[in-house]
Amino acid sequence: MKRLLQVALMVTMFVTSAFANNTDKVNQKLNQSLTRDFANAKDVKWEQSKEFSKATFTLNGQVLFAFYNAEGELMATTRNIVSGQLPINLQTELKKEYGTMWITDLFEMAANNVTTYYVTLECADYTIVLKSDDASSWSVYKKDKKFAE
């Protein structure tokens, strides 16, 4: 559970932080790990932060993001999805509980054999990030009030 929280924190940092795009400085270990984990990856681009490295690549026509630690171990894989790719229970709850809001970000994260969904919703007054670990219901991960300018 602790590892899953670390990965979730990492993904949150991914959404909100800047990376240094250092494809020349990506070590051989990371390239070997990516090739081992995703043999047919194409158009690979690396970005690095202090805590991890992120590979953006195409696999079977889909853009994926893989997060690696300094030792070259895969921590998580994410992909952006559309609401129709969510499990039916999650789609239904989104429409029922948050139907007046609009989706600004939606992605699926796979880590430690667990698939987690994150959706960012907005309205005029606030932004909310929902999370689902069980593919059957949402919980509030983060909520921020918008400020008038």
C-alpha positions in Angstrom: 0.0 0.0 0.0 2.9 2.3 0.8 4.4 1.7 -2.6 1.1 2.4 -4.3 0.9 5.8 -2.5 4.4 6.6 -3.6 3.5 5.8 -7.2 0.2 7.9 -7.0 2.3 10.8 -5.6 4.7 10.4 -8.5 1.9 10.5 -11.0 0.5 13.6 -9.4 3.9 15.2 -9.6 4.0 14.2 -13.3 0.8 16.0 -14.0 1.9 19.2 -12.2 5.7 19.4 -12.5 8.2 20.3 -15.2 10.8 17.9 -16.4 14.2 18.4 -17.9 14.2 16.9 -21.4 17.6 15.2 -21.3 17.4 12.4 -23.9 21.2 12.5 -24.3 21.8 11.9 -20.6 19.4 8.9 -20.2 21.6 6.1 -19.0 21.9 2.8 -20.7 20.2 1.0 -17.9 17.0 2.9 -18.5 17.0 2.3 -22.2 17.6 -1.5 -21.6 14.7 -1.5 -19.1 12.4 0.2 -21.5 13.4 -2.2 -24.3 12.8 -5.2 -22.0 9.4 -3.9 -20.7 8.1 -2.6 -24.0 10.0 -4.4 -26.8 8.1 -2.7 -29.7 8.2 0.9 -28.3 8.6 3.6 -30.9 9.3 7.3 -30.9 10.8 7.2 -27.3 11.4 10.5 -25.6 12.9 10.7 -22.1 12.3 13.3 -19.4 14.0 13.4 -16.1 13.2 14.7 -12.6 15.0 14.3 -9.4 12.8 11.4 -8.3 12.3 9.4 -11.5 12.6 9.3 -15.3 9.6 9.3 -17.7 9.6 7.7 -21.1 6.9 8.8 -23.5 6.5 6.4 -26.4 4.1 4.8 -28.9 3.2 1.1 -28.6 0.6 -0.5 -30.9 -0.6 3.0 -32.1 -1.1 4.2 -28.5 0.9 6.8 -26.6 2.1 5.5 -23.2 4.1 6.9 -20.3 6.5 4.7 -18.3 8.1 5.8 -15.0 11.4 4.4 -13.9 13.4 4.8 -10.8 17.2 5.4 -10.9 17.9 1.7 -10.8 15.9 1.2 -14.0 12.9 -0.5 -12.3 9.5 0.2 -13.8 7.4 2.0 -11.2 4.2 2.7 -13.2 2.7 2.9 -16.7 0.0 5.4 -17.6 -2.0 6.3 -20.6 -4.6 8.9 -21.4 -8.0 7.5 -22.0 -11.5 8.8 -23.0 -14.5 8.4 -20.7 -15.9 5.6 -22.9 -12.8 3.5 -21.9 -13.7 3.6 -18.2 -15.4 0.6 -16.6 -19.2 1.0 -16.8 -19.6 1.6 -13.0 -17.2 4.5 -13.1 -18.8 6.0 -16.2 -22.2 5.8 -14.6 -21.1 7.4 -11.3 -19.3 10.2 -13.2 -22.5 11.1 -15.1 -24.7 10.8 -12.1 -22.6 12.7 -9.5 -20.6 15.1 -11.7 -22.6 15.4 -14.8 -22.5 19.3 -14.7 -18.7 19.3 -14.7 -16.3 18.8 -17.6 -13.4 16.4 -17.9 -10.0 18.1 -18.3 -7.8 15.1 -17.8 -8.4 11.3 -17.6 -5.8 8.6 -17.3 -5.3 5.0 -16.3 -2.3 4.0 -14.2 -0.9 0.5 -13.9 1.4 -0.2 -11.0 2.1 -3.3 -8.8 -0.6 -5.3 -10.7 -3.2 -2.7 -9.8 -5.0 -0.4 -12.2 -6.1 3.0 -10.9 -8.1 5.6 -12.7 -7.7 9.4 -12.2 -10.1 12.0 -13.6 -9.8 15.8 -13.3 -13.2 17.6 -13.4 -13.8 21.3 -13.5 -16.7 23.7 -13.1 -16.7 27.5 -12.7 -15.9 27.4 -9.0 -13.5 24.5 -8.4 -11.4 21.7 -9.8 -11.6 18.2 -8.4 -9.5 15.1 -9.0 -11.2 11.8 -8.4 -9.4 8.4 -8.0 -10.7 4.8 -8.3 -8.6 1.9 -7.1 -11.3 -0.7 -7.4 -13.0 0.2 -10.8 -16.3 0.4 -9.1 -16.4 3.8 -7.4 -14.7 7.2 -7.2 -13.1 8.9 -4.2 -12.0 12.5 -3.9 -8.2 12.6 -4.4 -7.8 16.4 -4.4 -10.1 19.5 -4.6 -9.1 23.0 -5.3 -11.2 26.1 -5.3 -10.8 28.5 -8.2 -10.0 32.1 -7.4 -11.6 35.0 -9.2 -9.1 37.2 -11.0 
